[in-house]
Amino acid sequence: MLERFHLEVLVAIKKHGTLTRAAEALHLSQSALTHSIKKLEGQLGVSVWQKEGRNLRLTAAGEHMLSFASRILPQFSHIESTLSHLASGQMGALRIGMECHPCYQWLLRVIEPFLKKWPDVEIDVKQAFKFGGLAALHNYEIDLLVTPDPLFKPRVTFIPVFDYEHKLVIPADHALANQESVEPNQLASETLFTYPVEPQRLDVFSQFLNPKKCSVRHHKTIETTEIMMQLVAAGRGVSALPGWLIEEYSESLALKGLKFGKKGIHKQINLGVRNDDIAVKYIEDFIDIAKSTG
């Protein structure tokens, strides 16, 4: 009884709010759309929406169907895209999800040689999946997940491709600049800039400050790496970033990186891929190129 079309209708209703706009988006007449849903409601014995003036509100049943649609429709799109590429002789499409703010610069160095080797593979980078990338991978919204914090679950394999050290970045004239490492209590008077991520998901807190029951004076979030580095260089605060990224920006800004404690915080960039896709040739090649790009 329940068809893909019904799910698409509910998505359109949720997005556009009215029957008229939803019908236009689906290239249907309003009467055809209404008739289809009325027939479904009769078969199911439950209403999926209610009218509120010119607008529509989904019922509990409608919201439940919408939740299902958000999971299943991307999988339909994925298989249709794959079959379309095969039918037209193209090699495929690669959608990359980013669960790592500063990894974008590293990823660009991987994409360049990949595009030259695979000119017929479409590629897209999605940065919307900050810490929901694993669900996006399971739901076929992306094909690869770039993350420094893999969660090992069934159906997905995480492959480490790049080792790095997480460091504190300070202005070159900072009082700590004569040191090679920093201790947690030395940050008590500092303003710490981080990306807009929950503190418990940040290594500077979970692996460095919190175990020693230490904190910073102020914690401020910044969206972009460039602005963050400019603020640090200007003496407005400090930050915690991959050592390789600090080295890149140190070529144009007066910055220095310090180890977190004597042992440091050592990390890896991982690529997550569905087990069913791991043998796809262009995905294999992307992983190989990533491993060779330091």
Secondary structure, DSSP 8 states (H G I E B T S, - for coil): ---HHHHHHHHHHHHH-SHHHHHHHTT--HHHHHHHHHHHHHHHTS-SEEEETTEEEE-HHHHHHHHHHHHHHHHHHHHHHHHHHHHHT--EEEEEEE--TTHHHHHHHHHHHHHHH-TTEEEEEE---SS-HHHHHHTTS-SEEEESS----TTEEEEEEEEEEEEEEEETTSTTTT-SEE-GGGGTT-EEEE-SS-GGG-HIIIIIIGGGT---SEEEE-S-HHHHHHHHHTTS-EEEEEHHHHHHHHTTS-EEEEEETTT-EEEEEEEEEEGGGTT-HHHHHHHHHHHH--
